[in-house]
């Protein structure tokens, strides 16, 4: 089939942005792996769960677009990545480069470090809620879902308090500019890079050659600087690229998780009532929302190193492949009543945080922030309801992320005893 005969999927289409699931459902009828023209580029779109696991697990499929992306893929999908300094980060590398970086990063991003953040994250959350009116309307994105993760990632990276307002403003522009705003995005990226580069230089000088101290790890940036594997360590380019990656993964993913979860619960009040009646179900509720309306629609293109067969089709070496989480998460072959909200599913193995070698290191932090956010929000706001009809809400025009631009809600807030 020629490119002119392939189904067309334009991720800038407002209808796709609003409801990607309606766009993807007809494609699924053609099979678990479908050839489409995605934003002008012919790609293999993976919409089946089993096939997504296969692609993300196979050593014959590369994440490394530097070595394997053709000129067309670079033109369509890499200009923004290059502007953002993300074309060579850990998520886009294969072993042994990926193995080396992940081994070093894991030393600094430990489960103990994440768990120890809970009291501090809870204080930030309570302070944000305390700024809500006692009764009235709030944009839950601007007042809560966005400032929580950007404050957390700023603290983890060691951004000085006096620099955080600028950092958030630049980060917002850098993360949320679309393909028509490349110059604006690039300038914001340069400012974020300069701030992070200066921070890394200062901290490296202050830390010297001290190894990672498991008793006093300092900031995450400190941990990355001090991480060692015998004589191996992260160089300046790798450190900066990792900081950019942490910003993207630690900010937008959690922002959209909190926003999408809020909408899922508020759009059907019975769901919120059930959660209030049994707060212990919150982890299961969040996992179901991660499946039903994932904060990340799709991730970076992958490239077979040789011809491979996936889902009954043969994909040629070098042909771009995209795993689409919004489709994979509703694969009816893997999930019963896949379009239905049902917390506590027996088959809860969604792929929203990835799979295999590239499983997201920040997943425990995102889950922690979301859990604390809803524990505190439901405690402090006994009355919480949408202030606008669902059909009037708007979504960010992003190829990768799925999130609301705003979420007006009515709240009645009570102060803690």
GIDAUR-V425706 format. One record per pair of residues at least 12 apart in sequence whose ideal C-beta (glycine too) atoms are under 10 Angstrom apart, sorted by sequence separation. I is the first residue (numbers start at 1). J is the second residue. D is the distance in whole Angstrom. If there is no record, write none. Layout:
<<I	J	D> <I	J	D>>
This chain:
<<11	23	9> <33	45	7> <34	46	8> <65	77	8> <66	78	9> <69	81	10> <89	101	9> <90	102	6> <131	143	7> <132	144	8> <159	171	10> <173	185	7> <174	186	9> <176	188	10> <177	189	9> <206	218	10> <210	222	9> <212	224	9> <227	239	10> <303	315	10> <304	316	7> <305	317	6> <306	318	9> <307	319	9> <335	347	6> <393	405	8> <394	406	7> <10	23	9> <32	45	10> <33	46	5> <34	47	6> <65	78	6> <74	87	9> <131	144	9> <151	164	7> <154	167	6> <174	187	9> <175	188	9> <212	225	9> <213	226	7> <272	285	10> <302	315	10> <304	317	5> <305	318	8> <308	321	9> <334	347	6> <335	348	9> <353	366	8> <393	406	7> <9	23	7> <32	46	7> <33	47	7> <34	48	9> <78	92	10> <90	104	10> <129	143	9> <150	164	8> <153	167	9> <154	168	7> <173	187	8> <174	188	4> <175	189	9> <207	221	10> <212	226	4> <224	238	9> <225	239	7> <271	285	8> <303	317	8> <304	318	7> <335	349	9> <352	366	9> <353	367	9> <393	407	7> <9	24	8> <30	45	10> <32	47	6> <33	48	7> <90	105	7> <128	143	7> <129	144	7> <153	168	10> <173	188	4> <174	189	5> <203	218	8> <207	222	6> <210	225	9> <211	226	6> <212	227	6> <224	239	6> <303	318	6> <304	319	7> <334	349	8> <335	350	9> <393	408	8> <7	23	10> <31	47	8> <32	48	3> <65	81	8> <128	144	5> <131	147	9> <172	188	8> <173	189	9> <174	190	9> <203	219	8> <206	222	9> <210	226	6> <211	227	9> <212	228	7> <303	319	7> <304	320	9> <334	350	9> <392	408	9> <28	45	10> <30	47	9> <31	48	8> <32	49	8> <128	145	10> <150	167	8> <151	168	8> <154	171	9> <170	187	9> <171	188	8> <174	191	8> <175	192	9> <204	221	9> <208	225	10> <209	226	9> <211	228	6> <271	288	10> <302	319	10> <303	320	6> <304	321	7> <334	351	10> <9	27	8> <27	45	7> <29	47	10> <32	50	7> <33	51	6> <69	87	9> <128	146	10> <150	168	5> <153	171	8> <170	188	5> <171	189	10> <173	191	9> <174	192	5> <203	221	6> <204	222	9> <207	225	6> <208	226	9> <221	239	8> <224	242	6> <271	289	10> <301	319	10> <302	320	8> <303	321	7> <388	406	9> <7	26	8> <28	47	5> <32	51	5> <33	52	9> <125	144	8> <128	147	6> <129	148	10> <169	188	8> <170	189	8> <173	192	9> <174	193	9> <202	221	10> <203	222	6> <206	225	9> <207	226	6> <209	228	9> <224	243	8> <301	320	5> <302	321	5> <388	407	9> <7	27	6> <27	47	6> <28	48	8> <31	51	9> <32	52	9> <127	147	9> <128	148	6> <170	190	9> <171	191	9> <199	219	9> <265	285	8> <300	320	10> <301	321	7> <302	322	7> <330	350	10> <331	351	10> <387	407	9> <388	408	5> <24	45	8> <33	54	10> <66	87	6> <127	148	10> <147	168	8> <150	171	7> <170	191	5> <171	192	6> <200	221	7> <203	224	9> <204	225	5> <221	242	9> <261	282	10> <264	285	9> <301	322	6> <302	323	7> <329	350	5> <386	407	8> <387	408	4> <388	409	9> <25	47	9> <32	54	10> <33	55	9> <65	87	7> <66	88	6> <125	147	10> <146	168	8> <150	172	8> <169	191	9> <170	192	5> <199	221	7> <203	225	6> <204	226	9> <211	233	10> <220	242	9> <221	243	7> <224	246	9> <264	286	10> <300	322	8> <301	323	9> <328	350	8> <329	351	7> <386	408	7> <387	409	5> <388	410	10> <7	30	8> <24	47	6> <65	88	9> <69	92	10> <124	147	8> <125	148	6> <128	151	8> <169	192	10> <170	193	9> <203	226	9> <220	243	9> <299	322	8> <300	323	9> <328	351	6> <329	352	7> <386	409	6> <387	410	5> <64	88	9> <124	148	6> <127	151	9> <167	191	9> <170	194	9> <171	195	10> <200	224	9> <209	233	10> <261	285	8> <264	288	9> <265	289	8> <298	322	5> <299	323	6> <328	352	9> <385	409	6> <386	410	8> <387	411	9> <9	34	9> <124	149	10> <150	175	10> <166	191	8> <167	192	7> <170	195	7> <196	221	8> <200	225	7> <221	246	9> <261	286	6> <264	289	5> <297	322	10> <298	323	7> <299	324	9> <325	350	8> <384	409	6> <385	410	5> <13	39	10> <66	92	7> <67	93	10> <68	94	9> <125	151	10> <146	172	8> <166	192	9> <220	246	7> <263	289	9> <298	324	5> <299	325	7> <325	351	6> <326	352	10> <383	409	10> <384	410	7> <385	411	8> <7	34	7> <9	36	5> <10	37	9> <11	38	7> <12	39	7> <63	90	9> <65	92	6> <66	93	8> <67	94	8> <121	148	8> <124	151	5> <125	152	10> <261	288	9> <262	289	9> <297	324	7> <298	325	6> <325	352	6> <328	355	10> <383	410	7> <384	411	6> <385	412	9> <6	34	9> <7	35	8> <8	36	7> <9	37	7> <10	38	8> <11	39	6> <63	91	7> <64	92	6> <65	93	10> <121	149	10> <124	152	7> <167	195	6> <258	286	10> <261	289	5> <264	292	7> <297	325	6> <298	326	7> <323	351	8> <325	353	9> <381	409	9> <383	411	7> <384	412	8> <6	35	6> <7	36	5> <8	37	5> <9	38	5> <10	39	6> <41	70	9> <43	72	10> <63	92	5> <64	93	6> <166	195	7> <167	196	9> <257	286	8> <260	289	6> <261	290	8> <264	293	6> <296	325	6> <297	326	5> <298	327	9> <325	354	9> <381	410	10> <382	411	9> <383	412	4> <384	413	9> <5	35	10> <6	36	6> <7	37	7> <8	38	8> <9	39	8> <10	40	8> <42	72	8> <43	73	8> <62	92	9> <63	93	6> <64	94	5> <121	151	9> <220	250	9> <260	290	9> <263	293	8> <294	324	10> <295	325	9> <296	326	9> <297	327	9> <298	328	9> <381	411	5> <382	412	6> <383	413	9> <6	37	5> <7	38	9> <8	39	9> <41	72	6> <42	73	10> <62	93	9> <63	94	6> <120	151	10> <121	152	6> <124	155	8> <258	289	10> <261	292	10> <294	325	5> <323	354	9> <380	411	9> <381	412	7> <382	413	9> <383	414	9> <3	35	9> <5	37	10> <6	38	9> <8	40	9> <40	72	8> <41	73	6> <62	94	5> <63	95	10> <120	152	8> <163	195	6> <167	199	10> <204	236	8> <257	289	7> <260	292	9> <261	293	8> <294	326	6> <297	329	10> <323	355	9> <377	409	10> <380	412	10> <381	413	6> <382	414	6> <3	36	10> <4	37	9> <41	74	10> <43	76	9> <61	94	9> <64	97	8> <257	290	7> <260	293	5> <293	326	8> <380	413	6> <381	414	8> <1	35	7> <3	37	6> <9	43	9> <41	75	8> <43	77	9> <64	98	9> <121	155	9> <200	234	10> <259	293	10> <260	294	8> <261	295	9> <291	325	9> <292	326	10> <294	328	9> <377	411	9> <380	414	6> <40	75	9> <41	76	4> <59	94	8> <63	98	7> <117	152	7> <120	155	8> <160	195	9> <163	198	9> <201	236	8> <204	239	8> <260	295	6> <290	325	9> <294	329	5> <379	414	8> <380	415	8> <6	42	6> <9	45	7> <40	76	6> <41	77	7> <59	95	8> <159	195	7> <163	199	9> <200	236	7> <203	239	10> <257	293	9> <259	295	8> <293	329	8> <294	330	10> <377	413	10> <380	416	7> <3	40	9> <6	43	9> <39	76	6> <40	77	10> <159	196	8> <253	290	10> <256	293	9> <257	294	8> <258	295	9> <291	328	9> <292	329	7> <293	330	10> <379	416	8> <3	41	9> <7	45	9> <38	76	8> <39	77	8> <117	155	9> <157	195	10> <158	196	10> <201	239	10> <256	294	8> <257	295	5> <291	329	5> <292	330	8> <3	42	5> <38	77	9> <117	156	8> <157	196	7> <160	199	8> <197	236	8> <200	239	5> <256	295	3> <257	296	9> <290	329	8> <291	330	8> <2	42	9> <159	199	7> <199	239	10> <200	240	7> <255	295	8> <256	296	8> <376	416	9> <1	42	10> <158	199	6> <199	240	10> <253	294	9> <254	295	8> <256	297	10> <114	156	10> <157	199	7> <158	200	9> <160	202	10> <197	239	9> <200	242	10> <253	295	5> <113	156	9> <157	200	9> <196	239	9> <197	240	6> <200	243	7> <252	295	7> <253	296	6> <292	335	9> <158	202	9> <196	240	6> <199	243	8> <252	296	8> <291	335	7> <158	203	7> <157	203	10> <196	242	10> <197	243	9> <292	338	9> <109	156	9> <193	240	7> <196	243	5> <249	296	9> <291	338	9> <292	339	8> <108	156	10> <192	240	10> <193	241	10> <195	243	10> <196	244	7> <292	340	8> <293	341	9> <292	341	6> <193	243	9> <196	246	10> <291	341	10> <292	342	9> <192	243	9> <193	244	7> <196	247	8> <291	342	10> <292	343	10> <192	244	7> <288	340	10> <289	341	8> <291	343	10> <299	351	10> <288	341	6> <288	342	6> <289	343	8> <291	345	8> <189	244	8> <192	247	7> <288	343	4> <299	354	7> <285	341	9> <287	343	7> <288	344	7> <291	347	10> <294	350	7> <296	352	7> <302	358	10> <286	343	9> <287	344	9> <288	345	7> <291	348	7> <294	351	9> <295	352	7> <296	353	9> <284	342	10> <285	343	5> <287	345	8> <290	348	9> <291	349	9> <292	350	9> <294	352	4> <295	353	10> <296	354	9> <300	358	9> <284	343	4> <285	344	9> <291	350	4> <293	352	10> <294	353	9> <299	358	8> <158	218	8> <159	219	9> <283	343	9> <284	344	4> <288	348	7> <290	350	6> <291	351	9> <292	352	10> <158	219	4> <282	343	9> <283	344	10> <284	345	8> <287	348	5> <289	350	10> <290	351	10> <291	352	7> <299	360	10> <157	219	7> <158	220	8> <159	221	9> <281	343	6> <287	349	10> <288	350	9> <290	352	5> <156	219	6> <157	220	6> <158	221	5> <281	344	7> <287	350	7> <289	352	10> <290	353	8> <155	219	8> <156	220	4> <157	221	5> <158	222	7> <284	348	8> <296	360	9> <155	220	9> <156	221	8> <157	222	10> <278	343	10> <287	352	9> <153	220	9> <156	223	9> <157	224	9> <275	343	8> <175	244	10> <274	343	8> <174	244	9> <271	341	6> <270	341	10> <295	366	8> <175	247	7> <271	343	9> <171	244	10> <174	247	8> <175	248	6> <268	341	7> <290	363	9> <174	248	9> <267	341	10> <176	251	10> <295	370	10> <325	400	10> <171	247	6> <175	251	6> <176	252	8> <265	341	9> <290	366	9> <326	402	7> <171	248	9> <174	251	10> <175	252	6> <264	341	7> <290	367	9> <322	399	10> <325	402	9> <172	251	9> <176	255	10> <167	247	9> <171	251	7> <172	252	10> <175	255	9> <286	366	9> <287	367	8> <290	370	9> <171	252	10> <286	367	7> <289	370	9> <168	251	9> <283	367	8> <286	370	5> <158	243	10> <285	370	10> <286	371	7> <157	243	6> <285	371	10> <156	243	10> <283	370	9> <286	373	10> <282	370	9> <283	371	7> <286	374	7> <85	174	10> <157	246	7> <282	371	6> <285	374	8> <84	174	7> <153	243	9> <156	246	7> <157	247	8> <83	174	9> <84	175	8> <282	374	6> <84	177	9> <153	246	6> <154	247	9> <157	250	9> <282	375	7> <83	177	9> <153	247	6> <156	250	7> <153	248	10> <257	352	9> <279	374	9> <83	179	10> <153	249	9> <154	250	10> <279	375	7> <282	378	8> <80	177	8> <150	247	9> <153	250	4> <154	251	9> <80	178	9> <149	247	10> <152	250	7> <153	251	6> <80	179	6> <83	182	6> <152	251	9> <253	352	9> <275	374	8> <279	378	7> <79	179	8> <82	182	10> <83	183	9> <149	249	10> <150	250	9> <253	353	9> <279	379	9> <298	398	10> <300	400	8> <80	181	10> <84	185	7> <85	186	10> <116	217	9> <149	250	6> <150	251	5> <153	254	9> <297	398	8> <298	399	7> <299	400	7> <80	182	7> <83	185	6> <84	186	8> <110	212	10> <112	214	9> <149	251	5> <150	252	10> <152	254	8> <276	378	6> <296	398	9> <297	399	8> <298	400	6> <76	179	9> <79	182	7> <83	186	5> <86	189	9> <148	251	10> <149	252	8> <275	378	7> <276	379	10> <297	400	6> <298	401	9> <82	186	9> <83	187	10> <84	188	9> <85	189	6> <107	211	10> <108	212	7> <110	214	9> <113	217	6> <149	253	8> <150	254	9> <249	353	10> <296	400	6> <297	401	7> <298	402	9> <80	185	7> <83	188	10> <84	189	5> <85	190	9> <107	212	6> <112	217	9> <146	251	8> <149	254	4> <150	255	8> <295	400	10> <296	401	6> <297	402	5> <80	186	9> <83	189	6> <146	252	9> <148	254	7> <149	255	5> <272	378	8> <276	382	8> <295	401	7> <296	402	7> <297	403	10> <79	186	10> <82	189	10> <83	190	9> <85	192	9> <107	214	9> <110	217	8> <113	220	7> <148	255	8> <149	256	10> <253	360	8> <294	401	10> <295	402	6> <296	403	9> <84	192	9> <85	193	6> <104	212	10> <146	254	9> <147	255	9> <149	257	9> <254	362	8> <258	366	9> <276	384	10> <294	402	6> <295	403	6> <80	189	10> <84	193	9> <108	217	7> <145	254	8> <146	255	5> <149	258	8> <253	362	7> <257	366	6> <261	370	7> <265	374	8> <293	402	7> <107	217	9> <108	218	9> <113	223	8> <145	255	5> <146	256	10> <148	258	7> <250	360	10> <253	363	9> <256	366	10> <257	367	9> <260	370	10> <293	403	10> <85	196	10> <108	219	9> <109	220	7> <144	255	10> <145	256	8> <249	360	6> <254	365	8> <255	366	10> <258	369	8> <262	373	9> <108	220	6> <145	257	8> <146	258	9> <249	361	8> <250	362	6> <253	365	10> <254	366	5> <257	369	8> <258	370	6> <261	373	9> <262	374	8> <265	377	10> <272	384	7> <108	221	8> <110	223	8> <145	258	4> <146	259	8> <249	362	5> <253	366	6> <254	367	9> <257	370	5> <261	374	7> <265	378	9> <272	385	9> <108	222	8> <109	223	7> <141	255	7> <144	258	7> <145	259	5> <248	362	10> <249	363	9> <254	368	9> <255	369	10> <105	220	9> <108	223	3> <109	224	8> <141	256	9> <144	259	9> <145	260	9> <246	361	9> <250	365	7> <254	369	5> <258	373	5> <262	377	8> <269	384	9> <107	223	7> <108	224	5> <145	261	9> <245	361	10> <246	362	7> <249	365	9> <250	366	8> <253	369	10> <254	370	7> <257	373	9> <258	374	8> <269	385	7> <107	224	9> <108	225	9> <141	258	8> <145	262	7> <245	362	9> <249	366	8> <253	370	10> <269	386	9> <105	223	9> <108	226	8> <109	227	10> <140	258	8> <141	259	5> <144	262	8> <266	384	7> <104	223	10> <105	224	7> <107	226	8> <108	227	5> <140	259	7> <246	365	10> <250	369	9> <254	373	9> <258	377	9> <265	384	9> <266	385	6> <267	386	7> <104	224	7> <107	227	4> <266	386	5> <106	227	9> <107	228	8> <141	262	9> <266	387	10> <105	227	7> <107	229	8> <140	262	6> <262	384	8> <267	389	10> <268	390	10> <104	227	4> <140	263	9> <263	386	8> <267	390	5> <103	227	9> <104	228	8> <262	386	9> <266	390	9> <104	229	6> <101	227	10> <103	229	6> <108	234	9> <140	266	9> <267	393	9> <263	390	7> <104	232	7> <100	229	7> <103	232	9> <104	233	7> <105	234	8> <104	234	6> <263	393	7> <101	232	10> <100	232	7> <101	234	7> <105	238	9> <109	242	10> <100	234	9> <104	238	8> <108	242	9> <259	393	10> <104	239	10> <260	395	10> <259	395	10> <101	238	7> <105	242	7> <109	246	9> <259	396	10> <100	238	9> <104	242	9> <256	395	10> <39	179	9> <101	241	9> <105	245	9> <256	396	8> <263	403	10> <97	238	10> <101	242	8> <105	246	9> <255	396	10> <263	404	7> <266	407	8> <256	398	9> <260	402	7> <262	404	9> <259	402	9> <260	403	7> <266	409	7> <101	245	10> <252	396	9> <259	403	5> <260	404	7> <263	407	6> <266	410	10> <220	365	10> <256	401	6> <257	402	10> <258	403	9> <259	404	5> <262	407	6> <252	398	8> <255	401	9> <256	402	6> <257	403	9> <259	405	9> <263	409	10> <253	400	10> <256	403	3> <259	406	9> <260	407	9> <262	409	7> <90	238	8> <93	241	10> <252	400	8> <253	401	8> <255	403	6> <256	404	8> <259	407	6> <88	237	8> <89	238	9> <92	241	9> <252	401	5> <255	404	9> <258	407	9> <88	238	8> <91	241	10> <252	402	10> <253	403	9> <89	240	9> <90	241	8> <252	403	7> <85	237	9> <89	241	4> <90	242	7> <248	400	9> <88	241	6> <89	242	7> <92	245	9> <248	401	9> <87	241	9> <89	243	10> <91	245	6> <85	240	7> <86	241	7> <89	244	7> <90	245	6> <85	241	6> <89	245	4> <84	241	10> <89	246	10> <91	248	9> <85	243	9> <86	244	6> <91	249	8> <85	244	5> <86	245	7> <89	248	9> <84	244	7> <85	245	9> <89	249	10> <84	245	10> <86	247	10> <86	248	7> <84	247	10> <84	248	8> <12	178	7> <11	178	10> <12	179	8> <11	179	10> <12	180	9> <156	362	10> <92	299	10> <91	299	8> <92	300	6> <94	302	10> <91	300	6> <92	301	9> <94	303	10> <153	362	9> <156	365	8> <92	302	10> <89	300	10> <94	305	9> <153	365	9> <87	300	10> <152	365	8> <86	300	9> <152	366	10> <149	365	9> <152	368	9> <153	369	10> <149	366	8> <152	369	6> <180	397	9> <178	396	9> <179	397	9> <81	300	8> <178	397	5> <179	398	10> <149	369	6> <176	396	6> <178	398	7> <179	399	8> <148	369	6> <149	370	9> <175	396	10> <176	397	9> <177	398	10> <178	399	9> <78	300	10> <148	370	9> <176	398	8> <77	300	8> <78	301	9> <175	398	9> <77	301	6> <145	369	10> <148	372	9> <149	373	9> <76	301	9> <145	370	10> <148	373	6> <176	401	9> <175	401	8> <176	403	9> <73	301	6> <145	373	8> <148	376	10> <144	373	7> <176	405	9> <73	303	8> <69	300	10> <69	301	7> <144	376	10> <145	377	10> <68	301	9> <69	302	10> <70	303	9> <144	377	7> <68	302	9> <69	303	6> <65	300	7> <68	303	4> <63	299	9> <64	300	10> <65	301	6> <67	303	8> <68	304	9> <63	300	6> <65	302	9> <68	305	7> <140	377	9> <63	301	9> <64	302	9> <65	303	7> <67	305	10> <62	301	10> <63	302	6> <64	303	8> <62	302	6> <63	303	8> <61	302	5> <62	303	5> <64	305	9> <140	381	10> <61	303	7> <62	304	7> <56	299	9> <61	304	5> <62	305	5> <77	320	8> <138	381	9> <58	302	9> <60	304	6> <61	305	7> <76	320	9> <121	365	9> <125	369	8> <129	373	9> <140	384	9> <60	305	5> <61	306	9> <73	318	9> <77	322	9> <124	369	9> <128	373	9> <132	377	9> <56	302	8> <58	304	8> <59	305	8> <60	306	6> <73	319	9> <122	368	10> <126	372	9> <138	384	9> <140	386	10> <55	302	6> <58	305	9> <60	307	9> <61	308	7> <73	320	5> <114	361	10> <117	364	10> <121	368	7> <125	372	5> <129	376	6> <140	387	9> <60	308	6> <70	318	6> <72	320	8> <114	362	9> <117	365	7> <121	369	6> <124	372	9> <125	373	6> <128	376	9> <129	377	6> <132	380	8> <135	383	8> <139	387	9> <55	304	9> <61	310	9> <68	317	9> <69	318	8> <70	319	9> <114	363	10> <115	364	8> <123	372	10> <124	373	10> <125	374	9> <128	377	9> <132	381	7> <138	387	8> <58	308	7> <68	318	6> <70	320	8> <114	364	5> <115	365	10> <118	368	6> <121	371	9> <122	372	5> <125	375	8> <126	376	6> <129	379	9> <130	380	8> <137	387	5> <69	320	7> <113	364	10> <114	365	5> <117	368	7> <118	369	9> <121	372	5> <122	373	9> <125	376	5> <129	380	5> <136	387	9> <137	388	9> <46	298	9> <58	310	8> <68	320	9> <109	361	5> <113	365	9> <114	366	10> <117	369	9> <120	372	10> <121	373	8> <124	376	10> <125	377	8> <129	381	7> <45	298	9> <55	308	8> <108	361	10> <109	362	7> <111	364	6> <114	367	9> <115	368	8> <118	371	9> <119	372	10> <122	375	8> <123	376	10> <126	379	9> <54	308	9> <61	315	9> <110	364	10> <114	368	6> <118	372	6> <122	376	7> <126	380	7> <54	309	9> <55	310	6> <62	317	10> <65	320	9> <102	357	8> <106	361	7> <109	364	9> <114	369	10> <117	372	9> <121	376	9> <125	380	9> <141	396	10> <46	302	9> <54	310	6> <55	311	9> <62	318	9> <102	358	9> <105	361	6> <109	365	8> <44	301	10> <54	311	8> <60	317	9> <102	359	10> <146	403	10> <43	301	7> <44	302	9> <52	310	9> <99	357	8> <145	403	8> <43	302	10> <51	310	5> <52	311	10> <62	321	10> <98	357	6> <102	361	7> <145	404	8> <38	298	9> <41	301	9> <44	304	9> <50	310	9> <51	311	4> <55	315	9> <61	321	7> <98	358	8> <50	311	8> <51	312	9> <48	310	9> <51	313	9> <61	323	10> <95	357	7> <141	403	8> <145	407	7> <38	301	9> <48	311	6> <91	354	9> <94	357	8> <141	404	6> <142	405	9> <144	407	9> <44	308	10> <46	310	7> <47	311	9> <48	312	10> <93	357	10> <94	358	10> <140	404	9> <141	405	7> <142	406	7> <143	407	10> <46	311	7> <93	358	9> <139	404	10> <141	406	5> <142	407	9> <144	409	9> <44	310	8> <55	321	6> <92	358	9> <139	405	9> <140	406	8> <141	407	5> <142	408	10> <143	409	9> <44	311	9> <55	322	9> <56	323	6> <91	358	6> <139	406	5> <140	407	4> <141	408	9> <144	411	10> <55	323	6> <90	358	8> <139	407	6> <140	408	8> <141	409	10> <143	411	10> <44	313	7> <46	315	10> <54	323	10> <91	360	9> <138	407	9> <139	408	6> <140	409	5> <51	321	10> <53	323	9> <91	361	10> <138	408	7> <139	409	8> <21	292	9> <44	315	5> <52	323	5> <90	361	9> <137	408	6> <138	409	6> <140	411	9> <21	293	9> <44	316	9> <51	323	8> <52	324	8> <56	328	10> <137	409	7> <138	410	8> <20	293	10> <24	297	9> <52	325	8> <136	409	10> <137	410	6> <138	411	5> <49	323	10> <136	410	7> <137	411	8> <44	319	6> <45	320	10> <46	321	6> <47	322	10> <48	323	10> <52	327	9> <53	328	9> <135	410	8> <136	411	7> <138	413	9> <33	309	9> <43	319	8> <44	320	7> <45	321	8> <46	322	7> <47	323	9> <48	324	10> <52	328	5> <135	411	7> <136	412	9> <20	297	6> <33	310	5> <34	311	9> <42	319	8> <43	320	4> <44	321	5> <45	322	6> <46	323	5> <47	324	6> <51	328	8> <52	329	9> <132	409	10> <133	410	10> <134	411	9> <135	412	5> <136	413	9> <20	298	9> <32	310	8> <33	311	4> <35	313	8> <42	320	8> <43	321	7> <44	322	7> <45	323	8> <46	324	6> <47	325	10> <49	327	9> <50	328	9> <133	411	7> <134	412	7> <135	413	7> <32	311	4> <33	312	7> <34	313	8> <41	320	7> <43	322	5> <44	323	10> <45	324	6> <46	325	10> <47	326	9> <48	327	8> <49	328	5> <52	331	8> <132	411	6> <133	412	9> <134	413	5> <17	297	10> <31	311	6> <32	312	8> <33	313	5> <35	315	9> <47	327	4> <48	328	7> <49	329	8> <51	331	9> <132	412	9> <133	413	7> <134	414	8> <16	297	9> <31	312	6> <32	313	9> <33	314	10> <41	322	9> <43	324	10> <46	327	8> <47	328	6> <49	330	9> <50	331	8> <53	334	10> <132	413	5> <134	415	8> <31	313	7> <33	315	7> <38	320	8> <45	327	8> <46	328	7> <47	329	10> <49	331	4> <51	333	10> <52	334	10> <129	411	9> <131	413	10> <47	330	9> <48	331	5> <49	332	10> <50	333	7> <130	413	8> <35	319	9> <38	322	7> <47	331	7> <48	332	10> <49	333	7> <50	334	7> <129	413	7> <48	333	7> <49	334	4> <130	415	7> <11	297	8> <36	322	9> <38	324	9> <48	334	8> <49	335	8> <129	415	10> <130	416	9> <11	298	9> <129	416	10> <33	321	8> <36	324	10> <49	338	9> <33	323	10> <34	324	10> <126	416	7> <34	327	9> <63	357	9> <32	327	9> <56	351	7> <63	358	7> <28	324	10> <32	328	9> <53	349	9> <27	324	9> <59	356	10> <49	347	9> <53	351	7> <56	354	7> <57	355	7> <58	356	9> <59	357	9> <28	327	6> <32	331	7> <52	351	6> <56	355	4> <57	356	5> <24	324	7> <27	327	7> <28	328	10> <49	349	8> <55	355	9> <56	356	5> <57	357	8> <32	333	8> <49	350	9> <54	355	10> <55	356	10> <56	357	8> <57	358	10> <24	326	6> <25	327	8> <28	330	8> <49	351	7> <52	354	10> <53	355	6> <56	358	7> <23	326	9> <24	327	4> <28	331	8> <52	355	7> <53	356	8> <56	359	9> <20	324	8> <23	327	9> <24	328	10> <28	332	8> <20	325	10> <21	326	6> <25	330	8> <28	333	10> <20	326	5> <21	327	8> <24	330	8> <19	326	10> <20	327	8> <21	329	9> <21	330	6> <16	326	10> <28	338	10> <9	322	10> <25	339	9> <9	324	9> <21	338	10> <21	339	7> <80	399	8> <80	400	10> <77	399	8> <76	399	10> <39	399	7> <38	399	9> <18	390	10> <18	391	9> <18	393	8> <20	395	9> <18	394	8> <19	395	9> <17	394	8> <18	395	6> <17	395	5> <16	395	9> <17	396	7> <14	394	9> <17	397	5> <14	395	8> <16	397	9> <17	398	8> <17	399	10> <20	402	7> <14	397	8> <13	397	9> <12	397	6> <17	402	9> <11	397	8> <12	398	9> <11	398	8> <12	399	8> <11	399	4> <10	399	10> <11	400	9>>
